[in-house]
Amino acid sequence: MRAILAGLVVAAVGVAGGATTLAVGSAAQWVFVDVPSLNTFIRLANQTIAFVNERAGSEPVPPIPALGPGVGLRLSEAVGGVLRVGLQMAVANVGTRTQGTWTAEETSHPVDISLDVGFVAFAAELDLVLVPEILIVSASAGWGSARIGYRCVFPPTLPTDWSLPFLPEAEDTTYTGAGPVGTVAVQVSLPLGPGASAGFEVGFRLTAPSVPRAGMGVLDLNADGLGDPVGFSGPWLGLTVRLEFNL
C-alpha cells in the first residue's frame, strides 16, 4: 500500500505545473457481485424447501431468491490537473430472504432463512482527465472488508423418514473477512454549471476470494468441510455527481 501511495504522489508532482483542481464526487451504484458459493447454498436449501413443500400438505414456503445485483455508494476526493490523486470509499450490499410456516398435525414449523452480504473498501485513487468535466478514467487500489450475516430458523422436528436432501444449519451468525481490492472505472459527465457535473460511470471491482470467519469458525453453509470462499469481484453501473474547485 505504501508503494502504491508513493507512486501516486510522484504522478501528482509531475503535473503540479498545470492548473490544480480539487474534485469531490459521489456515485449511487448498481452492483453485480459474483458469490457462487453462497448461491450454491441457496440452491441446496431450495431443494430441501421444495422437498418438504411436496410432503407437508400446507401452505408452501417460498424458495430463497438467488443473490443477484445489489446497491452501492462511492465517495471520492482527488486533487491535481490532468492526473489527479486522492482517496475513495465504497460500500455495497446485497441480500436475500425467505419466510414461511409449514403446518402439520396442528403444529407450526416456522422457516426463516436470510443472507445479508456487505462490503466496504478504502482505497487510493488515480484519475486521468481525458476531457475536462466530461470524461475521466480512474483506477484505485486499497483494502476491503466483507460481512456475511446468516440467519436460519429451520424446524428440527420434521419426520426422520423423509431423508432430507440437505439440512440448513440453524444459527444467527455474522462472518467477516478482508483483503486487497482494486478497481477501474470510466466516468462520463455533462456540466451542470460552473464546477458541477453529473453523469454515469461503468467500472469493475477485483477482489481476492477468501473464507470469512466468525471467531474460530469458518463460513461453511454448504456443509462440505471446505469453507465457502466469498469475493466481491464484478462490474457496476453508477450515477455520478462531481464538484470541482480551482486551487
Contacts in CASP RR format, 6 or more apart in sequence:
PFRMAT RR
TARGET T0000
AUTHOR 0000-0000-0000
METHOD contacts of the structure
MODEL  1
MRAILAGLVVAAVGVAGGATTLAVGSAAQWVFVDVPSLNTFIRLANQTIA
FVNERAGSEPVPPIPALGPGVGLRLSEAVGGVLRVGLQMAVANVGTRTQG
TWTAEETSHPVDISLDVGFVAFAAELDLVLVPEILIVSASAGWGSARIGY
RCVFPPTLPTDWSLPFLPEAEDTTYTGAGPVGTVAVQVSLPLGPGASAGF
EVGFRLTAPSVPRAGMGVLDLNADGLGDPVGFSGPWLGLTVRLEFNL
1 124 0 8 1.000
1 141 0 8 1.000
1 142 0 8 1.000
1 143 0 8 1.000
4 124 0 8 1.000
4 141 0 8 1.000
4 142 0 8 1.000
5 124 0 8 1.000
8 85 0 8 1.000
8 86 0 8 1.000
8 124 0 8 1.000
8 125 0 8 1.000
8 126 0 8 1.000
9 85 0 8 1.000
11 83 0 8 1.000
11 85 0 8 1.000
11 126 0 8 1.000
12 79 0 8 1.000
12 80 0 8 1.000
12 83 0 8 1.000
12 84 0 8 1.000
12 85 0 8 1.000
14 83 0 8 1.000
15 80 0 8 1.000
15 81 0 8 1.000
15 82 0 8 1.000
15 83 0 8 1.000
16 80 0 8 1.000
18 81 0 8 1.000
18 82 0 8 1.000
19 81 0 8 1.000
19 246 0 8 1.000
20 79 0 8 1.000
20 80 0 8 1.000
20 81 0 8 1.000
20 246 0 8 1.000
20 247 0 8 1.000
21 79 0 8 1.000
21 80 0 8 1.000
21 81 0 8 1.000
21 84 0 8 1.000
21 244 0 8 1.000
21 245 0 8 1.000
21 246 0 8 1.000
21 247 0 8 1.000
22 77 0 8 1.000
22 78 0 8 1.000
22 79 0 8 1.000
22 80 0 8 1.000
22 244 0 8 1.000
22 245 0 8 1.000
22 247 0 8 1.000
23 76 0 8 1.000
23 77 0 8 1.000
23 78 0 8 1.000
23 79 0 8 1.000
23 84 0 8 1.000
23 127 0 8 1.000
23 242 0 8 1.000
23 243 0 8 1.000
23 244 0 8 1.000
23 245 0 8 1.000
24 76 0 8 1.000
24 77 0 8 1.000
24 242 0 8 1.000
24 243 0 8 1.000
24 244 0 8 1.000
24 245 0 8 1.000
25 74 0 8 1.000
25 75 0 8 1.000
25 76 0 8 1.000
25 77 0 8 1.000
25 240 0 8 1.000
25 241 0 8 1.000
25 242 0 8 1.000
25 243 0 8 1.000
26 73 0 8 1.000
26 74 0 8 1.000
26 75 0 8 1.000
26 76 0 8 1.000
26 240 0 8 1.000
26 241 0 8 1.000
26 242 0 8 1.000
27 73 0 8 1.000
27 74 0 8 1.000
27 201 0 8 1.000
27 238 0 8 1.000
27 239 0 8 1.000
27 240 0 8 1.000
27 241 0 8 1.000
28 71 0 8 1.000
28 72 0 8 1.000
28 73 0 8 1.000
28 238 0 8 1.000
28 239 0 8 1.000
29 71 0 8 1.000
29 72 0 8 1.000
29 73 0 8 1.000
29 74 0 8 1.000
29 90 0 8 1.000
29 92 0 8 1.000
29 236 0 8 1.000
29 237 0 8 1.000
29 238 0 8 1.000
30 69 0 8 1.000
30 70 0 8 1.000
30 71 0 8 1.000
30 72 0 8 1.000
30 236 0 8 1.000
30 237 0 8 1.000
30 238 0 8 1.000
31 69 0 8 1.000
31 70 0 8 1.000
31 71 0 8 1.000
31 72 0 8 1.000
31 92 0 8 1.000
31 94 0 8 1.000
31 234 0 8 1.000
31 236 0 8 1.000
32 68 0 8 1.000
32 69 0 8 1.000
32 70 0 8 1.000
32 234 0 8 1.000
32 235 0 8 1.000
32 236 0 8 1.000
33 67 0 8 1.000
33 68 0 8 1.000
33 69 0 8 1.000
33 70 0 8 1.000
33 92 0 8 1.000
33 94 0 8 1.000
33 117 0 8 1.000
33 119 0 8 1.000
33 231 0 8 1.000
33 232 0 8 1.000
33 233 0 8 1.000
33 234 0 8 1.000
34 231 0 8 1.000
34 233 0 8 1.000
34 234 0 8 1.000
35 67 0 8 1.000
35 94 0 8 1.000
35 117 0 8 1.000
35 230 0 8 1.000
35 231 0 8 1.000
37 221 0 8 1.000
37 222 0 8 1.000
37 227 0 8 1.000
37 228 0 8 1.000
37 229 0 8 1.000
37 230 0 8 1.000
38 67 0 8 1.000
38 115 0 8 1.000
38 117 0 8 1.000
38 148 0 8 1.000
38 221 0 8 1.000
38 228 0 8 1.000
38 230 0 8 1.000
39 66 0 8 1.000
39 67 0 8 1.000
40 222 0 8 1.000
40 228 0 8 1.000
41 115 0 8 1.000
41 168 0 8 1.000
41 221 0 8 1.000
41 222 0 8 1.000
41 228 0 8 1.000
42 64 0 8 1.000
42 65 0 8 1.000
42 66 0 8 1.000
42 67 0 8 1.000
42 96 0 8 1.000
42 115 0 8 1.000
43 66 0 8 1.000
44 165 0 8 1.000
44 166 0 8 1.000
44 168 0 8 1.000
44 222 0 8 1.000
45 64 0 8 1.000
45 113 0 8 1.000
45 166 0 8 1.000
45 168 0 8 1.000
46 63 0 8 1.000
46 64 0 8 1.000
47 165 0 8 1.000
47 166 0 8 1.000
48 164 0 8 1.000
48 165 0 8 1.000
48 166 0 8 1.000
48 167 0 8 1.000
48 168 0 8 1.000
49 61 0 8 1.000
49 62 0 8 1.000
49 63 0 8 1.000
49 64 0 8 1.000
49 98 0 8 1.000
49 111 0 8 1.000
50 63 0 8 1.000
51 162 0 8 1.000
51 164 0 8 1.000
51 165 0 8 1.000
52 61 0 8 1.000
52 102 0 8 1.000
52 158 0 8 1.000
52 162 0 8 1.000
52 164 0 8 1.000
53 60 0 8 1.000
53 61 0 8 1.000
53 102 0 8 1.000
55 162 0 8 1.000
56 102 0 8 1.000
56 103 0 8 1.000
56 104 0 8 1.000
56 109 0 8 1.000
57 104 0 8 1.000
58 101 0 8 1.000
58 102 0 8 1.000
58 103 0 8 1.000
58 104 0 8 1.000
59 100 0 8 1.000
59 101 0 8 1.000
59 102 0 8 1.000
59 103 0 8 1.000
61 98 0 8 1.000
61 99 0 8 1.000
61 100 0 8 1.000
61 101 0 8 1.000
61 102 0 8 1.000
61 111 0 8 1.000
62 98 0 8 1.000
62 99 0 8 1.000
62 100 0 8 1.000
63 98 0 8 1.000
64 96 0 8 1.000
64 97 0 8 1.000
64 98 0 8 1.000
64 113 0 8 1.000
64 115 0 8 1.000
65 96 0 8 1.000
65 98 0 8 1.000
66 96 0 8 1.000
67 94 0 8 1.000
67 95 0 8 1.000
67 96 0 8 1.000
67 115 0 8 1.000
67 117 0 8 1.000
68 94 0 8 1.000
68 96 0 8 1.000
69 94 0 8 1.000
70 92 0 8 1.000
70 93 0 8 1.000
70 94 0 8 1.000
70 95 0 8 1.000
71 92 0 8 1.000
71 93 0 8 1.000
71 94 0 8 1.000
72 90 0 8 1.000
72 91 0 8 1.000
72 92 0 8 1.000
72 93 0 8 1.000
72 236 0 8 1.000
73 90 0 8 1.000
73 91 0 8 1.000
73 92 0 8 1.000
74 88 0 8 1.000
74 89 0 8 1.000
74 90 0 8 1.000
75 88 0 8 1.000
75 89 0 8 1.000
75 90 0 8 1.000
76 86 0 8 1.000
76 87 0 8 1.000
76 88 0 8 1.000
76 89 0 8 1.000
76 125 0 8 1.000
77 86 0 8 1.000
77 87 0 8 1.000
77 88 0 8 1.000
78 84 0 8 1.000
78 85 0 8 1.000
78 86 0 8 1.000
78 87 0 8 1.000
78 125 0 8 1.000
78 127 0 8 1.000
79 85 0 8 1.000
79 86 0 8 1.000
79 247 0 8 1.000
81 129 0 8 1.000
82 128 0 8 1.000
82 129 0 8 1.000
83 126 0 8 1.000
83 127 0 8 1.000
83 128 0 8 1.000
83 129 0 8 1.000
84 125 0 8 1.000
84 126 0 8 1.000
84 127 0 8 1.000
84 129 0 8 1.000
85 124 0 8 1.000
85 125 0 8 1.000
85 126 0 8 1.000
85 127 0 8 1.000
86 124 0 8 1.000
86 125 0 8 1.000
86 126 0 8 1.000
86 127 0 8 1.000
87 122 0 8 1.000
87 123 0 8 1.000
87 124 0 8 1.000
87 125 0 8 1.000
88 122 0 8 1.000
88 123 0 8 1.000
88 125 0 8 1.000
88 140 0 8 1.000
89 120 0 8 1.000
89 121 0 8 1.000
89 122 0 8 1.000
89 123 0 8 1.000
90 119 0 8 1.000
90 120 0 8 1.000
90 121 0 8 1.000
90 123 0 8 1.000
90 183 0 8 1.000
90 205 0 8 1.000
91 118 0 8 1.000
91 119 0 8 1.000
91 120 0 8 1.000
91 121 0 8 1.000
92 118 0 8 1.000
92 119 0 8 1.000
92 120 0 8 1.000
92 232 0 8 1.000
92 236 0 8 1.000
93 116 0 8 1.000
93 117 0 8 1.000
93 118 0 8 1.000
93 119 0 8 1.000
94 117 0 8 1.000
94 118 0 8 1.000
95 114 0 8 1.000
95 115 0 8 1.000
95 116 0 8 1.000
95 117 0 8 1.000
96 114 0 8 1.000
96 115 0 8 1.000
97 112 0 8 1.000
97 113 0 8 1.000
97 114 0 8 1.000
97 115 0 8 1.000
98 111 0 8 1.000
98 112 0 8 1.000
98 113 0 8 1.000
98 114 0 8 1.000
99 110 0 8 1.000
99 111 0 8 1.000
99 112 0 8 1.000
100 110 0 8 1.000
100 111 0 8 1.000
100 112 0 8 1.000
101 108 0 8 1.000
101 109 0 8 1.000
101 110 0 8 1.000
101 111 0 8 1.000
102 108 0 8 1.000
102 109 0 8 1.000
102 111 0 8 1.000
102 155 0 8 1.000
103 109 0 8 1.000
107 157 0 8 1.000
109 155 0 8 1.000
109 157 0 8 1.000
109 158 0 8 1.000
110 153 0 8 1.000
110 155 0 8 1.000
111 153 0 8 1.000
111 154 0 8 1.000
111 155 0 8 1.000
112 151 0 8 1.000
112 152 0 8 1.000
112 153 0 8 1.000
113 151 0 8 1.000
113 152 0 8 1.000
113 153 0 8 1.000
113 154 0 8 1.000
113 168 0 8 1.000
114 149 0 8 1.000
114 150 0 8 1.000
114 151 0 8 1.000
114 152 0 8 1.000
115 148 0 8 1.000
115 149 0 8 1.000
115 150 0 8 1.000
116 147 0 8 1.000
116 148 0 8 1.000
116 149 0 8 1.000
117 146 0 8 1.000
117 147 0 8 1.000
117 148 0 8 1.000
117 149 0 8 1.000
117 230 0 8 1.000
118 146 0 8 1.000
118 147 0 8 1.000
118 148 0 8 1.000
119 144 0 8 1.000
119 145 0 8 1.000
119 146 0 8 1.000
119 147 0 8 1.000
119 232 0 8 1.000
120 144 0 8 1.000
120 145 0 8 1.000
121 142 0 8 1.000
121 143 0 8 1.000
121 144 0 8 1.000
121 145 0 8 1.000
121 181 0 8 1.000
121 205 0 8 1.000
122 142 0 8 1.000
122 143 0 8 1.000
122 144 0 8 1.000
123 140 0 8 1.000
123 141 0 8 1.000
123 142 0 8 1.000
123 143 0 8 1.000
123 181 0 8 1.000
123 182 0 8 1.000
123 183 0 8 1.000
124 140 0 8 1.000
124 141 0 8 1.000
124 142 0 8 1.000
125 138 0 8 1.000
125 139 0 8 1.000
125 140 0 8 1.000
126 138 0 8 1.000
126 139 0 8 1.000
126 140 0 8 1.000
127 136 0 8 1.000
127 137 0 8 1.000
127 138 0 8 1.000
128 136 0 8 1.000
128 137 0 8 1.000
128 138 0 8 1.000
129 135 0 8 1.000
129 136 0 8 1.000
130 136 0 8 1.000
130 137 0 8 1.000
133 189 0 8 1.000
133 191 0 8 1.000
133 195 0 8 1.000
133 197 0 8 1.000
133 244 0 8 1.000
134 188 0 8 1.000
134 189 0 8 1.000
134 190 0 8 1.000
134 191 0 8 1.000
134 197 0 8 1.000
135 186 0 8 1.000
135 187 0 8 1.000
135 188 0 8 1.000
135 189 0 8 1.000
136 186 0 8 1.000
136 187 0 8 1.000
136 189 0 8 1.000
137 184 0 8 1.000
137 185 0 8 1.000
137 186 0 8 1.000
137 187 0 8 1.000
138 183 0 8 1.000
138 184 0 8 1.000
138 185 0 8 1.000
138 186 0 8 1.000
138 187 0 8 1.000
139 182 0 8 1.000
139 183 0 8 1.000
139 184 0 8 1.000
139 185 0 8 1.000
140 182 0 8 1.000
140 183 0 8 1.000
141 180 0 8 1.000
141 181 0 8 1.000
141 182 0 8 1.000
142 180 0 8 1.000
142 181 0 8 1.000
142 182 0 8 1.000
143 178 0 8 1.000
143 179 0 8 1.000
143 180 0 8 1.000
143 181 0 8 1.000
144 178 0 8 1.000
144 179 0 8 1.000
144 180 0 8 1.000
144 181 0 8 1.000
144 207 0 8 1.000
145 176 0 8 1.000
145 177 0 8 1.000
145 178 0 8 1.000
145 179 0 8 1.000
146 176 0 8 1.000
146 177 0 8 1.000
146 178 0 8 1.000
146 210 0 8 1.000
146 212 0 8 1.000
146 230 0 8 1.000
146 231 0 8 1.000
146 232 0 8 1.000
147 174 0 8 1.000
147 175 0 8 1.000
147 176 0 8 1.000
147 177 0 8 1.000
147 212 0 8 1.000
148 174 0 8 1.000
148 175 0 8 1.000
148 176 0 8 1.000
148 212 0 8 1.000
148 219 0 8 1.000
148 230 0 8 1.000
149 173 0 8 1.000
149 174 0 8 1.000
149 175 0 8 1.000
150 171 0 8 1.000
150 172 0 8 1.000
150 173 0 8 1.000
150 174 0 8 1.000
150 175 0 8 1.000
150 219 0 8 1.000
150 221 0 8 1.000
151 171 0 8 1.000
151 172 0 8 1.000
151 173 0 8 1.000
152 168 0 8 1.000
152 169 0 8 1.000
152 170 0 8 1.000
152 171 0 8 1.000
152 172 0 8 1.000
153 170 0 8 1.000
154 167 0 8 1.000
154 168 0 8 1.000
154 170 0 8 1.000
156 170 0 8 1.000
158 164 0 8 1.000
166 223 0 8 1.000
167 223 0 8 1.000
168 221 0 8 1.000
169 221 0 8 1.000
169 223 0 8 1.000
173 214 0 8 1.000
174 214 0 8 1.000
175 212 0 8 1.000
175 213 0 8 1.000
175 214 0 8 1.000
175 218 0 8 1.000
175 219 0 8 1.000
176 212 0 8 1.000
176 213 0 8 1.000
176 214 0 8 1.000
177 210 0 8 1.000
177 212 0 8 1.000
177 213 0 8 1.000
177 230 0 8 1.000
178 210 0 8 1.000
179 207 0 8 1.000
179 208 0 8 1.000
179 210 0 8 1.000
180 207 0 8 1.000
180 208 0 8 1.000
181 205 0 8 1.000
181 206 0 8 1.000
181 207 0 8 1.000
181 232 0 8 1.000
182 205 0 8 1.000
182 206 0 8 1.000
182 207 0 8 1.000
183 203 0 8 1.000
183 204 0 8 1.000
183 205 0 8 1.000
183 206 0 8 1.000
184 203 0 8 1.000
184 204 0 8 1.000
185 201 0 8 1.000
185 202 0 8 1.000
185 203 0 8 1.000
185 204 0 8 1.000
186 201 0 8 1.000
186 202 0 8 1.000
186 203 0 8 1.000
187 199 0 8 1.000
187 200 0 8 1.000
187 201 0 8 1.000
187 240 0 8 1.000
187 242 0 8 1.000
188 199 0 8 1.000
188 200 0 8 1.000
188 201 0 8 1.000
189 197 0 8 1.000
189 198 0 8 1.000
189 199 0 8 1.000
189 240 0 8 1.000
189 242 0 8 1.000
190 197 0 8 1.000
190 198 0 8 1.000
190 199 0 8 1.000
191 197 0 8 1.000
192 198 0 8 1.000
195 243 0 8 1.000
195 244 0 8 1.000
195 245 0 8 1.000
196 241 0 8 1.000
196 242 0 8 1.000
196 243 0 8 1.000
196 244 0 8 1.000
197 241 0 8 1.000
197 242 0 8 1.000
197 244 0 8 1.000
198 239 0 8 1.000
198 240 0 8 1.000
198 241 0 8 1.000
198 242 0 8 1.000
199 239 0 8 1.000
199 240 0 8 1.000
199 241 0 8 1.000
200 237 0 8 1.000
200 238 0 8 1.000
200 239 0 8 1.000
200 240 0 8 1.000
201 236 0 8 1.000
201 237 0 8 1.000
201 238 0 8 1.000
201 239 0 8 1.000
201 240 0 8 1.000
202 235 0 8 1.000
202 236 0 8 1.000
202 237 0 8 1.000
202 238 0 8 1.000
203 235 0 8 1.000
203 236 0 8 1.000
203 237 0 8 1.000
204 233 0 8 1.000
204 234 0 8 1.000
204 235 0 8 1.000
204 236 0 8 1.000
205 232 0 8 1.000
205 233 0 8 1.000
205 234 0 8 1.000
205 235 0 8 1.000
205 236 0 8 1.000
206 233 0 8 1.000
206 234 0 8 1.000
207 231 0 8 1.000
207 232 0 8 1.000
207 233 0 8 1.000
208 231 0 8 1.000
209 229 0 8 1.000
209 230 0 8 1.000
209 231 0 8 1.000
209 233 0 8 1.000
210 229 0 8 1.000
210 230 0 8 1.000
210 231 0 8 1.000
211 218 0 8 1.000
211 219 0 8 1.000
211 227 0 8 1.000
211 228 0 8 1.000
211 229 0 8 1.000
211 230 0 8 1.000
212 218 0 8 1.000
212 219 0 8 1.000
212 228 0 8 1.000
212 230 0 8 1.000
213 219 0 8 1.000
218 227 0 8 1.000
219 227 0 8 1.000
219 228 0 8 1.000
219 230 0 8 1.000
220 226 0 8 1.000
220 227 0 8 1.000
220 228 0 8 1.000
221 228 0 8 1.000
222 228 0 8 1.000
END
